[in-house]
Amino acid sequence: MVNYRYATKVMNTPKPFFFFVGKPASGKETQAKRLAESLNYPVFMSGAKFRELMESGTYLGNRVREEYETGHLLPAWIADYLFEEFVLNLSVDTGAVFEGSSRDLNQVKTIDEVARWLKRPYMAFHLKVSDDTVIARSLARSRDAVDTDEEKLRIRLNDYARLTDPAIDRLRELGKCVDIDGEQSLEDIKSQVWEHAQKQLN
């Protein structure tokens, strides 16, 4: 006997994934939340997940905190684990928005392989801002000790140029990256993101 309930589920068209990439303080988190709200999709934020780990009091959480406080990017394999755990438990009827993923070439490889295997279409929005803008925004918001330390910000920006820029180039090669001027107003950025997201949804 055919299990029609199961057959109906597997015939559904998988909903897409949307990724926001960019330097610290480029506006990724704000725009990711806005798009997720507009689409009624869950939003996955690497930074928030790392902060949860740091506050857990576990050995892993303490190691994450040690690395984070140096100003360096955290190991991509941790981000990969958190990403995979999230998407493999996500209903095919639900898309998702990701902020802070695609941190290096290996992570882009993981994202591309997982998305293709799951038959999930995906798109990355790259919010482009200058280093000066990153520093000015970070010092203005003064969220925590790392963000207010210009020396550590410079370390993070150097890591970004070394690790994340090549990852974004790879996304472009795959035809999965849309570059957006992150120096614009929040509303202008949101409008451009929505325009491109609609093309992926149709």
Residue frames as qw, qx, qy, qz and C-alpha x, y, z in Angstrom:
[[0.000, 0.889, 0.458, 0.000, 0.00, 0.00, 0.00],
 [0.395, 0.489, -0.026, 0.777, 1.28, 3.48, -0.89],
 [0.334, -0.584, -0.436, 0.598, 1.81, 5.83, 2.01],
 [0.268, 0.762, 0.361, 0.467, 0.17, 8.89, 0.44],
 [0.343, -0.933, -0.040, 0.102, 1.07, 11.14, 3.35],
 [0.614, -0.452, 0.375, 0.528, 4.75, 10.38, 2.82],
 [0.528, 0.368, 0.522, 0.559, 4.45, 10.66, -0.97],
 [0.059, 0.934, 0.286, 0.204, 2.86, 14.12, -0.66],
 [0.451, -0.835, 0.134, 0.284, 5.66, 15.32, 1.58],
 [0.604, -0.274, 0.478, 0.576, 8.49, 14.21, -0.66],
 [0.434, 0.563, 0.526, 0.468, 6.82, 15.71, -3.74],
 [0.096, -0.959, -0.179, 0.198, 6.79, 19.21, -2.26],
 [0.560, 0.656, -0.111, 0.493, 9.21, 21.65, -3.86],
 [0.624, -0.373, -0.316, 0.610, 11.97, 22.48, -1.35],
 [0.017, -0.990, -0.142, -0.009, 11.95, 26.11, -0.27],
 [0.594, 0.597, -0.233, 0.485, 15.11, 28.18, -0.81],
 [0.631, -0.528, -0.195, 0.535, 17.89, 29.31, 1.50],
 [0.250, 0.891, 0.003, 0.378, 19.07, 32.92, 1.61],
 [0.737, -0.290, -0.191, 0.580, 22.49, 33.87, 3.01],
 [0.036, 0.989, -0.029, 0.137, 23.78, 37.27, 4.12],
 [0.814, -0.100, -0.044, 0.570, 27.53, 37.73, 3.95],
 [0.180, 0.868, -0.027, 0.462, 29.73, 40.74, 4.61],
 [0.359, 0.331, -0.534, 0.690, 32.18, 42.34, 6.98],
 [0.270, -0.455, -0.679, 0.509, 31.38, 42.92, 10.67],
 [0.048, 0.603, 0.303, -0.736, 28.79, 45.69, 11.10],
 [0.041, -0.019, 0.615, 0.787, 27.84, 45.53, 7.41],
 [0.539, 0.061, 0.078, -0.836, 24.15, 45.20, 8.31],
 [0.344, 0.057, -0.907, -0.235, 23.84, 41.44, 7.76],
 [0.044, -0.249, -0.870, 0.423, 21.87, 40.79, 10.93],
 [0.303, 0.400, 0.251, -0.828, 19.38, 43.60, 10.35],
 [0.491, 0.325, -0.454, -0.669, 18.69, 42.63, 6.74],
 [0.259, 0.019, -0.964, -0.048, 18.54, 38.92, 7.53],
 [0.111, 0.324, 0.746, -0.570, 15.88, 39.56, 10.17],
 [0.391, 0.423, 0.015, -0.817, 13.91, 41.76, 7.79],
 [0.456, 0.232, -0.696, -0.504, 13.89, 39.22, 4.99],
 [0.163, -0.089, -0.966, 0.179, 13.05, 36.37, 7.36],
 [0.233, 0.373, 0.548, -0.711, 10.12, 38.36, 8.73],
 [0.452, 0.393, -0.246, -0.762, 8.86, 39.20, 5.23],
 [0.515, 0.193, -0.766, -0.331, 9.01, 35.54, 4.15],
 [0.797, -0.389, 0.186, -0.422, 7.98, 34.07, 7.51],
 [0.824, 0.256, -0.468, 0.190, 11.17, 31.98, 7.47],
 [0.734, -0.629, -0.028, 0.256, 13.30, 31.09, 10.48],
 [0.317, 0.866, -0.325, 0.210, 16.58, 32.99, 10.68],
 [0.909, -0.231, -0.099, 0.333, 19.86, 31.30, 11.61],
 [0.084, 0.941, -0.245, 0.218, 22.52, 33.64, 13.01],
 [0.792, 0.165, -0.444, 0.385, 26.00, 32.26, 13.50],
 [0.114, 0.466, -0.405, 0.778, 26.92, 35.06, 15.89],
 [0.646, -0.411, 0.131, -0.630, 23.91, 34.38, 18.09],
 [0.962, -0.072, -0.259, -0.041, 24.70, 30.66, 18.12],
 [0.594, 0.308, -0.460, 0.584, 28.30, 31.39, 19.12],
 [0.192, -0.481, 0.333, -0.788, 27.11, 33.71, 21.89],
 [0.859, -0.308, -0.069, -0.402, 24.80, 30.97, 23.17],
 [0.881, 0.084, -0.375, 0.276, 27.78, 28.63, 23.31],
 [0.311, 0.434, -0.413, 0.738, 29.91, 31.23, 25.12],
 [0.427, -0.426, 0.259, -0.754, 27.20, 31.68, 27.74],
 [0.859, -0.141, -0.421, -0.255, 26.64, 27.93, 28.21],
 [0.497, -0.685, 0.479, -0.231, 29.48, 27.50, 30.70],
 [0.986, 0.063, 0.143, 0.056, 30.58, 24.29, 28.94],
 [0.612, -0.380, 0.409, 0.560, 34.15, 23.45, 27.95],
 [0.455, 0.439, 0.534, 0.560, 33.25, 24.06, 24.28],
 [0.017, -0.940, -0.303, -0.156, 31.65, 27.36, 25.19],
 [0.461, -0.803, 0.156, 0.344, 34.74, 28.46, 27.09],
 [0.596, -0.085, 0.503, 0.620, 36.99, 27.55, 24.15],
 [0.289, 0.706, 0.484, 0.428, 34.75, 29.53, 21.80],
 [0.220, -0.966, -0.123, 0.059, 34.98, 32.51, 24.16],
 [0.597, -0.521, 0.310, 0.526, 38.78, 32.27, 24.30],
 [0.493, 0.213, 0.543, 0.646, 39.02, 32.39, 20.50],
 [0.099, 0.842, 0.455, 0.272, 36.38, 35.08, 20.11],
 [0.340, -0.911, -0.054, 0.228, 38.12, 37.40, 22.56],
 [0.585, -0.263, 0.369, 0.673, 41.33, 37.29, 20.50],
 [0.285, 0.646, -0.108, -0.699, 39.44, 38.98, 17.66],
 [0.027, 0.237, -0.849, -0.472, 40.01, 36.10, 15.22],
 [0.725, 0.016, -0.308, -0.615, 37.26, 34.34, 13.30],
 [0.694, -0.259, 0.611, -0.280, 36.13, 31.12, 14.96],
 [0.229, -0.183, 0.897, 0.332, 36.91, 27.77, 13.28],
 [0.497, 0.132, -0.395, -0.761, 34.69, 27.14, 10.27],
 [0.375, -0.068, -0.920, -0.089, 34.07, 23.54, 11.30],
 [0.042, 0.303, 0.705, -0.640, 32.07, 24.76, 14.32],
 [0.393, 0.363, -0.017, -0.845, 29.94, 26.92, 12.05],
 [0.421, 0.144, -0.770, -0.457, 29.57, 23.96, 9.67],
 [0.168, -0.178, -0.938, 0.246, 28.30, 21.74, 12.48],
 [0.190, 0.399, 0.481, -0.757, 25.75, 24.32, 13.62],
 [0.410, 0.340, -0.341, -0.775, 24.62, 24.92, 10.03],
 [0.378, 0.060, -0.879, -0.284, 24.21, 21.23, 9.24],
 [0.035, -0.250, -0.858, 0.448, 22.37, 20.52, 12.47],
 [0.302, 0.414, 0.247, -0.822, 19.90, 23.29, 11.64],
 [0.469, 0.341, -0.425, -0.695, 19.21, 22.52, 7.96],
 [0.298, 0.055, -0.941, -0.148, 18.99, 18.75, 8.33],
 [0.018, -0.378, -0.827, 0.415, 16.16, 19.22, 10.83],
 [0.240, 0.345, 0.020, -0.907, 14.32, 21.81, 8.73],
 [0.606, 0.452, 0.624, -0.197, 11.04, 20.93, 7.02],
 [0.400, 0.165, 0.587, 0.684, 11.14, 20.94, 3.22],
 [0.045, 0.801, 0.546, 0.242, 8.11, 23.26, 3.35],
 [0.294, -0.930, -0.061, 0.212, 10.16, 25.91, 5.12],
 [0.591, 0.617, -0.175, 0.489, 12.97, 28.01, 3.71],
 [0.631, -0.632, -0.173, 0.415, 15.52, 29.77, 5.89],
 [0.249, 0.909, -0.147, 0.301, 17.64, 32.90, 6.13],
 [0.843, -0.250, -0.149, 0.452, 21.25, 32.68, 7.32],
 [0.037, 0.965, -0.168, 0.197, 23.46, 35.44, 8.71],
 [0.342, -0.756, 0.557, -0.041, 27.19, 35.00, 9.19],
 [0.892, 0.022, 0.435, 0.122, 27.64, 31.80, 7.20],
 [0.719, 0.629, 0.063, 0.289, 29.97, 31.36, 4.18],
 [0.388, -0.886, 0.188, 0.173, 32.96, 32.42, 6.28],
 [0.204, -0.590, 0.679, 0.387, 35.60, 30.64, 4.18],
 [0.455, 0.331, -0.654, -0.505, 36.02, 28.44, 1.10],
 [0.126, -0.003, -0.986, 0.112, 35.47, 25.21, 3.02],
 [0.273, 0.363, 0.642, -0.618, 32.20, 26.47, 4.44],
 [0.497, 0.448, -0.204, -0.715, 30.98, 27.56, 1.00],
 [0.332, 0.214, -0.883, -0.254, 31.82, 24.06, -0.23],
 [0.040, 0.184, 0.909, -0.372, 29.77, 22.58, 2.62],
 [0.378, 0.443, 0.316, -0.749, 26.84, 24.91, 2.01],
 [0.471, 0.409, -0.473, -0.622, 26.84, 24.21, -1.72],
 [0.258, 0.103, -0.956, -0.093, 27.07, 20.43, -1.26],
 [0.125, 0.277, 0.813, -0.496, 24.36, 20.31, 1.42],
 [0.418, 0.467, 0.132, -0.768, 21.99, 22.62, -0.49],
 [0.452, 0.341, -0.635, -0.526, 22.46, 20.69, -3.74],
 [0.150, -0.003, -0.986, 0.078, 21.96, 17.33, -2.03],
 [0.171, 0.415, 0.699, -0.557, 18.79, 18.59, -0.37],
 [0.222, 0.500, 0.627, 0.554, 17.74, 20.13, -3.72],
 [0.151, -0.832, -0.352, 0.401, 17.44, 23.50, -2.00],
 [0.427, 0.696, 0.110, 0.566, 17.95, 26.55, -4.25],
 [0.503, -0.675, -0.219, 0.493, 20.01, 29.21, -2.53],
 [0.343, 0.777, 0.068, 0.523, 21.29, 32.76, -2.92],
 [0.569, -0.412, -0.274, 0.657, 23.80, 34.89, -1.02],
 [0.094, 0.952, 0.150, 0.250, 23.52, 38.64, -0.53],
 [0.664, -0.064, -0.176, 0.724, 26.91, 40.29, -0.08],
 [0.115, -0.971, -0.208, 0.001, 26.58, 43.64, 1.72],
 [0.679, 0.290, -0.075, 0.670, 29.65, 45.63, 0.67],
 [0.254, -0.965, -0.046, -0.037, 31.03, 48.24, 3.09],
 [0.437, 0.676, -0.431, 0.407, 34.46, 49.78, 3.60],
 [0.628, -0.130, -0.586, 0.495, 36.78, 49.00, 6.51],
 [0.047, 0.167, -0.253, 0.952, 36.36, 52.58, 7.73],
 [0.583, -0.319, -0.230, -0.711, 32.59, 52.10, 7.84],
 [0.776, -0.221, -0.587, 0.058, 32.99, 48.87, 9.81],
 [0.453, -0.039, -0.495, 0.740, 35.16, 50.58, 12.42],
 [0.173, -0.216, 0.070, -0.958, 32.93, 53.66, 12.67],
 [0.691, -0.310, -0.362, -0.544, 29.75, 51.60, 13.06],
 [0.752, -0.180, -0.595, 0.221, 31.32, 49.18, 15.54],
 [0.307, 0.026, -0.433, 0.847, 32.73, 51.92, 17.76],
 [0.328, -0.264, -0.063, -0.905, 29.40, 53.76, 17.65],
 [0.755, -0.316, -0.396, -0.416, 27.29, 50.84, 18.73],
 [0.051, -0.509, 0.700, -0.499, 29.78, 49.69, 21.44],
 [0.841, -0.209, -0.319, -0.384, 28.06, 46.34, 21.86],
 [0.901, -0.412, -0.011, 0.135, 30.91, 44.62, 23.66],
 [0.462, -0.724, 0.339, 0.385, 34.62, 44.79, 24.42],
 [0.618, 0.054, 0.586, 0.521, 35.67, 43.26, 21.10],
 [0.336, 0.759, 0.457, 0.318, 33.59, 45.67, 19.06],
 [0.122, -0.992, -0.020, 0.015, 35.03, 48.68, 20.88],
 [0.583, -0.546, 0.426, 0.425, 38.64, 47.61, 20.45],
 [0.523, 0.760, -0.202, -0.330, 39.92, 48.97, 17.13],
 [0.036, -0.556, 0.819, 0.140, 42.98, 46.72, 17.17],
 [0.448, 0.074, 0.884, -0.110, 40.84, 43.60, 17.41],
 [0.595, 0.660, 0.266, -0.373, 38.55, 44.95, 14.73],
 [0.297, 0.738, -0.520, -0.312, 41.56, 45.26, 12.43],
 [0.245, -0.264, 0.933, 0.024, 42.46, 41.63, 13.18],
 [0.561, 0.383, 0.688, -0.255, 38.94, 40.54, 12.25],
 [0.508, 0.775, -0.035, -0.375, 39.05, 42.58, 9.05],
 [0.082, 0.610, -0.753, -0.233, 42.39, 41.04, 8.10],
 [0.382, 0.005, 0.921, -0.080, 40.96, 37.57, 8.71],
 [0.576, 0.598, 0.399, -0.389, 37.95, 38.53, 6.63],
 [0.390, 0.758, -0.372, -0.367, 40.12, 39.60, 3.69],
 [0.028, -0.450, 0.887, 0.102, 42.18, 36.42, 3.96],
 [0.232, 0.086, 0.961, -0.124, 39.37, 33.91, 4.48],
 [0.396, 0.565, 0.610, -0.391, 35.98, 35.34, 3.54],
 [0.300, 0.663, -0.259, -0.635, 36.78, 37.37, 0.43],
 [0.103, 0.261, -0.884, -0.373, 37.83, 34.19, -1.44],
 [0.218, 0.311, 0.900, -0.212, 34.63, 32.50, -0.23],
 [0.365, 0.680, 0.268, -0.577, 32.53, 35.32, -1.68],
 [0.216, 0.535, -0.595, -0.560, 34.47, 35.07, -4.94],
 [0.064, -0.011, 0.990, 0.125, 33.58, 31.38, -5.04],
 [0.319, 0.533, 0.668, -0.410, 29.89, 32.16, -4.52],
 [0.339, 0.678, -0.156, -0.633, 30.10, 34.52, -7.49],
 [0.097, 0.340, -0.852, -0.386, 31.70, 31.77, -9.59],
 [0.141, 0.236, 0.957, -0.096, 28.80, 29.49, -8.65],
 [0.167, -0.379, -0.476, -0.776, 26.33, 32.18, -9.73],
 [0.467, -0.567, -0.673, 0.086, 24.96, 32.35, -6.18],
 [0.376, -0.424, -0.286, 0.773, 26.09, 35.84, -5.05],
 [0.133, 0.843, 0.351, 0.386, 24.39, 39.23, -5.37],
 [0.434, -0.060, -0.249, 0.864, 26.54, 42.23, -4.44],
 [0.140, -0.863, -0.427, -0.232, 24.66, 45.05, -2.72],
 [0.233, 0.513, -0.261, 0.783, 26.02, 48.41, -1.59],
 [0.532, -0.503, -0.632, 0.254, 25.82, 48.23, 2.20],
 [0.238, -0.119, -0.196, 0.944, 26.50, 51.94, 2.58],
 [0.234, -0.401, -0.461, -0.756, 22.96, 52.75, 1.37],
 [0.494, -0.288, 0.308, -0.761, 19.97, 53.39, 3.61],
 [0.347, -0.037, 0.905, -0.244, 18.41, 50.36, 5.32],
 [0.633, 0.485, 0.394, -0.457, 15.27, 50.72, 3.23],
 [0.498, 0.667, -0.421, -0.360, 17.18, 50.87, -0.08],
 [0.014, 0.366, -0.930, 0.006, 19.10, 47.71, 0.88],
 [0.478, 0.172, 0.771, -0.385, 15.91, 45.96, 1.92],
 [0.633, 0.588, 0.074, -0.498, 14.26, 46.87, -1.37],
 [0.404, 0.593, -0.651, -0.248, 17.12, 45.46, -3.44],
 [0.175, -0.195, 0.947, -0.184, 17.28, 42.29, -1.34],
 [0.578, 0.326, 0.583, -0.470, 13.55, 41.74, -1.78],
 [0.581, 0.623, -0.236, -0.467, 13.75, 42.28, -5.53],
 [0.309, 0.462, -0.824, -0.109, 16.39, 39.57, -5.91],
 [0.307, -0.055, 0.878, -0.362, 14.73, 37.24, -3.41],
 [0.677, 0.399, 0.271, -0.556, 11.51, 37.31, -5.46],
 [0.551, 0.543, -0.544, -0.325, 13.42, 36.05, -8.50],
 [0.083, 0.277, -0.944, 0.156, 14.60, 33.05, -6.47],
 [0.414, 0.149, 0.716, -0.542, 11.10, 32.37, -5.16],
 [0.658, 0.476, 0.025, -0.583, 9.38, 32.50, -8.57]]
